Amino acid sequence: MMMRPARRRGARLAGLLSAAVVAVLVGSVAPAYAEQLQLVRTIKTTPFVGSTLVTRDVEGTAYVPRDGSLWISDDNGRAIFEVDPITGALKRKIGRAAFEAATQVGGGPVAGTWRTRDFESMAYDETTDSLYVFSGPCCNASVLPTAFRLKRRGNNGTFKVESYQPLAAAANYTGAGWNGGDGKVYVARGAVLRTYDYATNTAGVGFKIPLLSGITGMDFSSNGADLYVSTTAETIRRVDWASKTLVAGWTFDMKPFDMRDSRAVELINGQFYVPDGYDGRPLGDPLRYAVFVFSVVP
């Protein structure tokens, strides 16, 4: 994303607060100029637009530019949903039966019921046109962390669950994203990031970004130069990938917009799509498991 010149904060920020355009800069020293976070709209998932289907606990997301589709994983519902990010309309649902019937890469047993209990994160590899869904170990010793891969049937077909790989017992990847710069899938938990190769089912050596923790979601810019991260502090943070350092003055607080449990982040056409996985909103609340759409403005 190009950084645009920003105006001095001062009195202008006070006016923006009343207009519900809020940015909170986290760090020891705020820069003289700063951009602001603005809530553009929200996407309902309980139910989706034009549908009676609902999510029961939104977790991960992935964007597929080829289809113009935002994919959302539903932890408690054991399903994933394909959504139009512009209209919010539901395109498809892939339920638990498709995941449970998947076979292990190289042969072996089908996934079964214990590999679909904890959908955590998603990533889309544009080079291989592969959609990945990562499940974790919550909340029973019988639950088996797993990586699922979805591929198309035919050049113009839709995604189908193709196979799975069993992950290490402690694997719990709350964030995942594909870097178009180096062609690798990265996964994250807490403050630790690592590569993940599906073909070999190999996780790389973990590493950290200084001052970055509580990773709940991640997405790379199209050229792989920047990593955008959502955190347990309900912030969006930006990482310069070449130096593996946080970009100064680029921490945006989503709490003023009533974000309570940010679970992922996708950068789509210059806007950030962040789902809220908070379980405490009442039935009928339009923000229950909604996807918040933000812009960054001067």
Contacts in CASP RR format, 6 or more apart in sequence:
PFRMAT RR
TARGET T0000
AUTHOR 0000-0000-0000
METHOD contacts of the structure
MODEL  1
MMMRPARRRGARLAGLLSAAVVAVLVGSVAPAYAEQLQLVRTIKTTPFVG
STLVTRDVEGTAYVPRDGSLWISDDNGRAIFEVDPITGALKRKIGRAAFE
AATQVGGGPVAGTWRTRDFESMAYDETTDSLYVFSGPCCNASVLPTAFRL
KRRGNNGTFKVESYQPLAAAANYTGAGWNGGDGKVYVARGAVLRTYDYAT
NTAGVGFKIPLLSGITGMDFSSNGADLYVSTTAETIRRVDWASKTLVAGW
TFDMKPFDMRDSRAVELINGQFYVPDGYDGRPLGDPLRYAVFVFSVVP
1 221 0 8 1.000
1 226 0 8 1.000
1 267 0 8 1.000
1 270 0 8 1.000
1 296 0 8 1.000
3 35 0 8 1.000
4 35 0 8 1.000
4 298 0 8 1.000
5 33 0 8 1.000
5 298 0 8 1.000
6 33 0 8 1.000
6 34 0 8 1.000
6 35 0 8 1.000
6 36 0 8 1.000
6 298 0 8 1.000
7 33 0 8 1.000
7 298 0 8 1.000
8 32 0 8 1.000
8 33 0 8 1.000
9 30 0 8 1.000
9 34 0 8 1.000
13 23 0 8 1.000
13 36 0 8 1.000
16 22 0 8 1.000
16 23 0 8 1.000
16 36 0 8 1.000
20 39 0 8 1.000
20 256 0 8 1.000
20 257 0 8 1.000
21 36 0 8 1.000
21 37 0 8 1.000
21 38 0 8 1.000
21 39 0 8 1.000
21 297 0 8 1.000
22 36 0 8 1.000
22 37 0 8 1.000
22 253 0 8 1.000
22 256 0 8 1.000
22 257 0 8 1.000
23 34 0 8 1.000
23 35 0 8 1.000
23 36 0 8 1.000
23 37 0 8 1.000
23 252 0 8 1.000
23 253 0 8 1.000
24 251 0 8 1.000
24 252 0 8 1.000
24 253 0 8 1.000
24 255 0 8 1.000
24 256 0 8 1.000
25 31 0 8 1.000
25 34 0 8 1.000
25 249 0 8 1.000
25 251 0 8 1.000
26 233 0 8 1.000
26 235 0 8 1.000
26 251 0 8 1.000
26 253 0 8 1.000
27 249 0 8 1.000
27 251 0 8 1.000
30 249 0 8 1.000
31 248 0 8 1.000
31 249 0 8 1.000
34 249 0 8 1.000
35 250 0 8 1.000
35 296 0 8 1.000
35 297 0 8 1.000
35 298 0 8 1.000
36 296 0 8 1.000
36 297 0 8 1.000
36 298 0 8 1.000
37 236 0 8 1.000
37 252 0 8 1.000
37 253 0 8 1.000
37 254 0 8 1.000
37 257 0 8 1.000
37 294 0 8 1.000
37 295 0 8 1.000
37 296 0 8 1.000
37 297 0 8 1.000
38 294 0 8 1.000
38 295 0 8 1.000
38 296 0 8 1.000
38 297 0 8 1.000
39 257 0 8 1.000
39 292 0 8 1.000
39 293 0 8 1.000
39 294 0 8 1.000
40 271 0 8 1.000
40 293 0 8 1.000
40 294 0 8 1.000
40 295 0 8 1.000
41 293 0 8 1.000
42 286 0 8 1.000
42 287 0 8 1.000
42 290 0 8 1.000
42 291 0 8 1.000
42 292 0 8 1.000
42 293 0 8 1.000
43 49 0 8 1.000
43 83 0 8 1.000
43 85 0 8 1.000
43 88 0 8 1.000
43 273 0 8 1.000
43 290 0 8 1.000
43 291 0 8 1.000
43 293 0 8 1.000
44 88 0 8 1.000
44 286 0 8 1.000
44 290 0 8 1.000
45 54 0 8 1.000
45 55 0 8 1.000
45 58 0 8 1.000
45 72 0 8 1.000
45 81 0 8 1.000
45 83 0 8 1.000
45 275 0 8 1.000
45 288 0 8 1.000
45 289 0 8 1.000
45 290 0 8 1.000
45 291 0 8 1.000
46 54 0 8 1.000
46 55 0 8 1.000
46 283 0 8 1.000
46 284 0 8 1.000
46 286 0 8 1.000
46 288 0 8 1.000
46 289 0 8 1.000
46 290 0 8 1.000
47 53 0 8 1.000
47 54 0 8 1.000
48 54 0 8 1.000
48 81 0 8 1.000
48 83 0 8 1.000
48 88 0 8 1.000
48 89 0 8 1.000
48 90 0 8 1.000
49 87 0 8 1.000
49 88 0 8 1.000
49 89 0 8 1.000
49 90 0 8 1.000
50 89 0 8 1.000
50 90 0 8 1.000
51 89 0 8 1.000
51 90 0 8 1.000
53 81 0 8 1.000
53 90 0 8 1.000
53 93 0 8 1.000
55 72 0 8 1.000
55 74 0 8 1.000
55 77 0 8 1.000
55 81 0 8 1.000
55 289 0 8 1.000
56 74 0 8 1.000
56 75 0 8 1.000
56 76 0 8 1.000
56 77 0 8 1.000
56 289 0 8 1.000
57 74 0 8 1.000
57 75 0 8 1.000
57 76 0 8 1.000
57 77 0 8 1.000
57 277 0 8 1.000
57 279 0 8 1.000
57 289 0 8 1.000
58 72 0 8 1.000
58 73 0 8 1.000
58 74 0 8 1.000
58 75 0 8 1.000
58 263 0 8 1.000
58 275 0 8 1.000
58 276 0 8 1.000
58 277 0 8 1.000
58 289 0 8 1.000
58 291 0 8 1.000
59 73 0 8 1.000
59 74 0 8 1.000
59 75 0 8 1.000
59 119 0 8 1.000
59 120 0 8 1.000
59 121 0 8 1.000
59 263 0 8 1.000
59 264 0 8 1.000
59 275 0 8 1.000
59 277 0 8 1.000
60 72 0 8 1.000
60 73 0 8 1.000
60 119 0 8 1.000
60 120 0 8 1.000
60 121 0 8 1.000
60 122 0 8 1.000
60 175 0 8 1.000
60 176 0 8 1.000
60 217 0 8 1.000
60 263 0 8 1.000
60 264 0 8 1.000
60 275 0 8 1.000
61 70 0 8 1.000
61 71 0 8 1.000
61 72 0 8 1.000
61 73 0 8 1.000
61 122 0 8 1.000
61 263 0 8 1.000
61 264 0 8 1.000
61 265 0 8 1.000
61 266 0 8 1.000
61 273 0 8 1.000
61 275 0 8 1.000
61 291 0 8 1.000
62 70 0 8 1.000
62 71 0 8 1.000
62 122 0 8 1.000
62 123 0 8 1.000
62 124 0 8 1.000
62 131 0 8 1.000
62 132 0 8 1.000
62 176 0 8 1.000
62 177 0 8 1.000
62 266 0 8 1.000
63 69 0 8 1.000
63 70 0 8 1.000
63 71 0 8 1.000
63 85 0 8 1.000
63 124 0 8 1.000
63 219 0 8 1.000
63 266 0 8 1.000
63 267 0 8 1.000
63 268 0 8 1.000
63 273 0 8 1.000
64 71 0 8 1.000
64 124 0 8 1.000
64 131 0 8 1.000
65 126 0 8 1.000
66 126 0 8 1.000
66 129 0 8 1.000
67 82 0 8 1.000
68 84 0 8 1.000
68 85 0 8 1.000
69 82 0 8 1.000
69 83 0 8 1.000
69 84 0 8 1.000
69 85 0 8 1.000
69 91 0 8 1.000
70 82 0 8 1.000
70 83 0 8 1.000
70 84 0 8 1.000
70 85 0 8 1.000
70 266 0 8 1.000
70 268 0 8 1.000
70 273 0 8 1.000
70 291 0 8 1.000
71 80 0 8 1.000
71 81 0 8 1.000
71 82 0 8 1.000
71 83 0 8 1.000
71 122 0 8 1.000
71 124 0 8 1.000
71 131 0 8 1.000
72 80 0 8 1.000
72 81 0 8 1.000
72 83 0 8 1.000
72 275 0 8 1.000
72 291 0 8 1.000
73 79 0 8 1.000
73 80 0 8 1.000
73 119 0 8 1.000
73 120 0 8 1.000
73 121 0 8 1.000
73 122 0 8 1.000
73 133 0 8 1.000
74 80 0 8 1.000
74 81 0 8 1.000
74 119 0 8 1.000
75 118 0 8 1.000
75 119 0 8 1.000
75 120 0 8 1.000
77 96 0 8 1.000
78 95 0 8 1.000
78 96 0 8 1.000
78 99 0 8 1.000
78 116 0 8 1.000
78 117 0 8 1.000
78 119 0 8 1.000
79 93 0 8 1.000
79 94 0 8 1.000
79 95 0 8 1.000
79 96 0 8 1.000
80 93 0 8 1.000
80 94 0 8 1.000
80 95 0 8 1.000
80 119 0 8 1.000
80 122 0 8 1.000
80 133 0 8 1.000
81 90 0 8 1.000
81 92 0 8 1.000
81 93 0 8 1.000
81 94 0 8 1.000
82 90 0 8 1.000
82 91 0 8 1.000
82 92 0 8 1.000
82 93 0 8 1.000
82 94 0 8 1.000
82 159 0 8 1.000
83 89 0 8 1.000
83 90 0 8 1.000
83 91 0 8 1.000
83 291 0 8 1.000
84 90 0 8 1.000
84 91 0 8 1.000
85 268 0 8 1.000
85 273 0 8 1.000
85 293 0 8 1.000
92 158 0 8 1.000
94 150 0 8 1.000
94 159 0 8 1.000
94 161 0 8 1.000
96 113 0 8 1.000
96 116 0 8 1.000
98 160 0 8 1.000
98 161 0 8 1.000
99 111 0 8 1.000
99 115 0 8 1.000
99 116 0 8 1.000
99 133 0 8 1.000
99 148 0 8 1.000
99 161 0 8 1.000
99 164 0 8 1.000
100 110 0 8 1.000
100 111 0 8 1.000
100 112 0 8 1.000
100 113 0 8 1.000
100 115 0 8 1.000
100 116 0 8 1.000
101 110 0 8 1.000
101 111 0 8 1.000
101 112 0 8 1.000
101 161 0 8 1.000
102 110 0 8 1.000
102 111 0 8 1.000
102 148 0 8 1.000
102 161 0 8 1.000
102 162 0 8 1.000
102 163 0 8 1.000
102 164 0 8 1.000
103 109 0 8 1.000
103 110 0 8 1.000
103 111 0 8 1.000
103 163 0 8 1.000
103 164 0 8 1.000
104 110 0 8 1.000
104 111 0 8 1.000
104 163 0 8 1.000
104 164 0 8 1.000
104 165 0 8 1.000
104 166 0 8 1.000
105 163 0 8 1.000
105 164 0 8 1.000
105 165 0 8 1.000
105 198 0 8 1.000
105 199 0 8 1.000
105 201 0 8 1.000
111 146 0 8 1.000
111 148 0 8 1.000
111 164 0 8 1.000
114 142 0 8 1.000
114 143 0 8 1.000
114 144 0 8 1.000
115 135 0 8 1.000
115 143 0 8 1.000
115 144 0 8 1.000
115 146 0 8 1.000
115 148 0 8 1.000
115 164 0 8 1.000
115 166 0 8 1.000
116 135 0 8 1.000
116 146 0 8 1.000
117 135 0 8 1.000
117 136 0 8 1.000
117 138 0 8 1.000
117 140 0 8 1.000
117 143 0 8 1.000
118 135 0 8 1.000
118 136 0 8 1.000
118 137 0 8 1.000
118 138 0 8 1.000
118 139 0 8 1.000
118 143 0 8 1.000
118 145 0 8 1.000
118 172 0 8 1.000
119 133 0 8 1.000
119 134 0 8 1.000
119 135 0 8 1.000
119 136 0 8 1.000
120 134 0 8 1.000
120 135 0 8 1.000
120 136 0 8 1.000
120 172 0 8 1.000
120 173 0 8 1.000
120 174 0 8 1.000
120 175 0 8 1.000
121 133 0 8 1.000
121 134 0 8 1.000
121 173 0 8 1.000
121 174 0 8 1.000
121 175 0 8 1.000
121 176 0 8 1.000
121 177 0 8 1.000
121 187 0 8 1.000
121 217 0 8 1.000
121 264 0 8 1.000
122 131 0 8 1.000
122 132 0 8 1.000
122 133 0 8 1.000
122 134 0 8 1.000
122 176 0 8 1.000
122 264 0 8 1.000
123 131 0 8 1.000
123 132 0 8 1.000
123 134 0 8 1.000
123 176 0 8 1.000
123 177 0 8 1.000
123 178 0 8 1.000
123 185 0 8 1.000
123 186 0 8 1.000
123 187 0 8 1.000
124 130 0 8 1.000
124 131 0 8 1.000
124 132 0 8 1.000
124 177 0 8 1.000
124 178 0 8 1.000
125 131 0 8 1.000
125 132 0 8 1.000
125 178 0 8 1.000
125 183 0 8 1.000
125 185 0 8 1.000
126 178 0 8 1.000
126 180 0 8 1.000
127 180 0 8 1.000
127 183 0 8 1.000
129 151 0 8 1.000
129 152 0 8 1.000
130 149 0 8 1.000
130 150 0 8 1.000
130 151 0 8 1.000
130 198 0 8 1.000
131 149 0 8 1.000
131 150 0 8 1.000
131 151 0 8 1.000
131 159 0 8 1.000
132 147 0 8 1.000
132 148 0 8 1.000
132 149 0 8 1.000
132 150 0 8 1.000
132 176 0 8 1.000
132 185 0 8 1.000
132 198 0 8 1.000
133 147 0 8 1.000
133 148 0 8 1.000
133 150 0 8 1.000
134 145 0 8 1.000
134 146 0 8 1.000
134 147 0 8 1.000
134 148 0 8 1.000
134 167 0 8 1.000
134 171 0 8 1.000
134 173 0 8 1.000
134 175 0 8 1.000
134 176 0 8 1.000
134 187 0 8 1.000
135 143 0 8 1.000
135 144 0 8 1.000
135 145 0 8 1.000
135 146 0 8 1.000
135 147 0 8 1.000
135 148 0 8 1.000
136 143 0 8 1.000
136 145 0 8 1.000
136 146 0 8 1.000
136 167 0 8 1.000
136 171 0 8 1.000
136 172 0 8 1.000
136 173 0 8 1.000
137 143 0 8 1.000
137 144 0 8 1.000
137 145 0 8 1.000
137 169 0 8 1.000
137 170 0 8 1.000
137 171 0 8 1.000
137 172 0 8 1.000
138 172 0 8 1.000
144 166 0 8 1.000
144 167 0 8 1.000
144 169 0 8 1.000
145 166 0 8 1.000
145 167 0 8 1.000
145 168 0 8 1.000
145 169 0 8 1.000
145 170 0 8 1.000
145 171 0 8 1.000
145 172 0 8 1.000
146 164 0 8 1.000
146 165 0 8 1.000
146 166 0 8 1.000
146 167 0 8 1.000
147 164 0 8 1.000
147 165 0 8 1.000
147 167 0 8 1.000
147 196 0 8 1.000
147 198 0 8 1.000
147 201 0 8 1.000
148 161 0 8 1.000
148 163 0 8 1.000
148 164 0 8 1.000
149 161 0 8 1.000
149 162 0 8 1.000
149 163 0 8 1.000
149 164 0 8 1.000
149 165 0 8 1.000
149 198 0 8 1.000
150 159 0 8 1.000
150 160 0 8 1.000
150 161 0 8 1.000
150 162 0 8 1.000
151 159 0 8 1.000
151 160 0 8 1.000
151 162 0 8 1.000
152 158 0 8 1.000
152 159 0 8 1.000
152 160 0 8 1.000
153 160 0 8 1.000
165 198 0 8 1.000
165 201 0 8 1.000
166 201 0 8 1.000
167 173 0 8 1.000
167 201 0 8 1.000
167 203 0 8 1.000
168 203 0 8 1.000
171 203 0 8 1.000
172 189 0 8 1.000
173 187 0 8 1.000
173 188 0 8 1.000
173 189 0 8 1.000
173 196 0 8 1.000
174 188 0 8 1.000
174 189 0 8 1.000
174 190 0 8 1.000
174 215 0 8 1.000
174 216 0 8 1.000
174 217 0 8 1.000
175 187 0 8 1.000
175 188 0 8 1.000
175 189 0 8 1.000
175 215 0 8 1.000
175 216 0 8 1.000
175 217 0 8 1.000
175 218 0 8 1.000
175 264 0 8 1.000
176 185 0 8 1.000
176 186 0 8 1.000
176 187 0 8 1.000
176 188 0 8 1.000
176 196 0 8 1.000
176 217 0 8 1.000
176 218 0 8 1.000
177 185 0 8 1.000
177 186 0 8 1.000
177 187 0 8 1.000
177 218 0 8 1.000
177 219 0 8 1.000
177 220 0 8 1.000
178 184 0 8 1.000
178 185 0 8 1.000
178 186 0 8 1.000
178 220 0 8 1.000
179 185 0 8 1.000
179 186 0 8 1.000
179 220 0 8 1.000
179 224 0 8 1.000
179 227 0 8 1.000
179 241 0 8 1.000
180 220 0 8 1.000
180 222 0 8 1.000
180 223 0 8 1.000
180 224 0 8 1.000
181 220 0 8 1.000
181 223 0 8 1.000
181 224 0 8 1.000
181 225 0 8 1.000
182 224 0 8 1.000
184 195 0 8 1.000
184 197 0 8 1.000
185 195 0 8 1.000
185 196 0 8 1.000
185 197 0 8 1.000
185 198 0 8 1.000
186 193 0 8 1.000
186 194 0 8 1.000
186 195 0 8 1.000
186 196 0 8 1.000
186 218 0 8 1.000
187 193 0 8 1.000
187 194 0 8 1.000
187 195 0 8 1.000
187 196 0 8 1.000
187 203 0 8 1.000
188 194 0 8 1.000
188 215 0 8 1.000
188 217 0 8 1.000
188 218 0 8 1.000
188 229 0 8 1.000
189 215 0 8 1.000
190 213 0 8 1.000
190 214 0 8 1.000
190 215 0 8 1.000
191 208 0 8 1.000
191 209 0 8 1.000
191 212 0 8 1.000
191 213 0 8 1.000
191 214 0 8 1.000
191 215 0 8 1.000
192 206 0 8 1.000
192 207 0 8 1.000
192 208 0 8 1.000
193 206 0 8 1.000
193 207 0 8 1.000
193 208 0 8 1.000
193 209 0 8 1.000
193 215 0 8 1.000
193 218 0 8 1.000
194 203 0 8 1.000
194 204 0 8 1.000
194 205 0 8 1.000
194 206 0 8 1.000
194 207 0 8 1.000
195 203 0 8 1.000
195 204 0 8 1.000
196 202 0 8 1.000
196 203 0 8 1.000
196 204 0 8 1.000
197 204 0 8 1.000
207 244 0 8 1.000
209 239 0 8 1.000
209 244 0 8 1.000
209 245 0 8 1.000
209 246 0 8 1.000
210 244 0 8 1.000
210 245 0 8 1.000
210 246 0 8 1.000
211 246 0 8 1.000
212 229 0 8 1.000
212 231 0 8 1.000
212 237 0 8 1.000
212 239 0 8 1.000
212 246 0 8 1.000
213 231 0 8 1.000
213 232 0 8 1.000
214 231 0 8 1.000
214 232 0 8 1.000
214 233 0 8 1.000
215 229 0 8 1.000
215 230 0 8 1.000
215 231 0 8 1.000
216 230 0 8 1.000
216 231 0 8 1.000
216 232 0 8 1.000
216 262 0 8 1.000
216 263 0 8 1.000
216 264 0 8 1.000
217 229 0 8 1.000
217 230 0 8 1.000
217 262 0 8 1.000
217 263 0 8 1.000
217 264 0 8 1.000
217 265 0 8 1.000
218 227 0 8 1.000
218 228 0 8 1.000
218 229 0 8 1.000
218 230 0 8 1.000
218 264 0 8 1.000
218 265 0 8 1.000
219 227 0 8 1.000
219 228 0 8 1.000
219 264 0 8 1.000
219 265 0 8 1.000
219 266 0 8 1.000
219 267 0 8 1.000
220 226 0 8 1.000
220 227 0 8 1.000
220 228 0 8 1.000
220 241 0 8 1.000
221 227 0 8 1.000
221 228 0 8 1.000
221 267 0 8 1.000
224 241 0 8 1.000
225 240 0 8 1.000
225 241 0 8 1.000
225 242 0 8 1.000
226 238 0 8 1.000
226 239 0 8 1.000
226 240 0 8 1.000
226 241 0 8 1.000
226 247 0 8 1.000
227 238 0 8 1.000
227 239 0 8 1.000
227 241 0 8 1.000
228 236 0 8 1.000
228 237 0 8 1.000
228 238 0 8 1.000
228 239 0 8 1.000
228 265 0 8 1.000
228 267 0 8 1.000
228 272 0 8 1.000
229 236 0 8 1.000
229 237 0 8 1.000
229 238 0 8 1.000
229 239 0 8 1.000
229 265 0 8 1.000
230 236 0 8 1.000
230 262 0 8 1.000
230 263 0 8 1.000
230 264 0 8 1.000
230 265 0 8 1.000
230 274 0 8 1.000
231 237 0 8 1.000
231 262 0 8 1.000
232 262 0 8 1.000
233 253 0 8 1.000
234 253 0 8 1.000
234 254 0 8 1.000
234 255 0 8 1.000
234 259 0 8 1.000
234 260 0 8 1.000
234 261 0 8 1.000
234 262 0 8 1.000
235 251 0 8 1.000
235 252 0 8 1.000
235 253 0 8 1.000
235 254 0 8 1.000
235 262 0 8 1.000
236 251 0 8 1.000
236 252 0 8 1.000
236 254 0 8 1.000
236 262 0 8 1.000
236 265 0 8 1.000
236 272 0 8 1.000
236 274 0 8 1.000
236 294 0 8 1.000
237 246 0 8 1.000
237 250 0 8 1.000
237 251 0 8 1.000
237 252 0 8 1.000
238 246 0 8 1.000
238 247 0 8 1.000
238 250 0 8 1.000
238 251 0 8 1.000
239 245 0 8 1.000
239 246 0 8 1.000
239 247 0 8 1.000
240 246 0 8 1.000
240 247 0 8 1.000
252 294 0 8 1.000
252 296 0 8 1.000
254 262 0 8 1.000
254 274 0 8 1.000
254 292 0 8 1.000
254 294 0 8 1.000
257 292 0 8 1.000
257 294 0 8 1.000
258 287 0 8 1.000
259 274 0 8 1.000
259 276 0 8 1.000
259 292 0 8 1.000
260 276 0 8 1.000
260 277 0 8 1.000
260 278 0 8 1.000
260 280 0 8 1.000
260 281 0 8 1.000
261 276 0 8 1.000
261 277 0 8 1.000
261 278 0 8 1.000
261 279 0 8 1.000
262 274 0 8 1.000
262 275 0 8 1.000
262 276 0 8 1.000
262 277 0 8 1.000
263 274 0 8 1.000
263 275 0 8 1.000
263 276 0 8 1.000
263 277 0 8 1.000
264 274 0 8 1.000
264 275 0 8 1.000
265 272 0 8 1.000
265 273 0 8 1.000
265 274 0 8 1.000
266 272 0 8 1.000
266 273 0 8 1.000
266 274 0 8 1.000
267 273 0 8 1.000
270 295 0 8 1.000
271 293 0 8 1.000
271 294 0 8 1.000
271 295 0 8 1.000
272 293 0 8 1.000
272 294 0 8 1.000
272 295 0 8 1.000
272 296 0 8 1.000
273 291 0 8 1.000
273 292 0 8 1.000
273 293 0 8 1.000
274 291 0 8 1.000
274 292 0 8 1.000
274 293 0 8 1.000
274 294 0 8 1.000
275 289 0 8 1.000
275 290 0 8 1.000
275 291 0 8 1.000
275 292 0 8 1.000
276 287 0 8 1.000
276 289 0 8 1.000
276 290 0 8 1.000
276 291 0 8 1.000
276 292 0 8 1.000
277 289 0 8 1.000
278 289 0 8 1.000
280 288 0 8 1.000
281 287 0 8 1.000
281 288 0 8 1.000
281 289 0 8 1.000
282 288 0 8 1.000
END
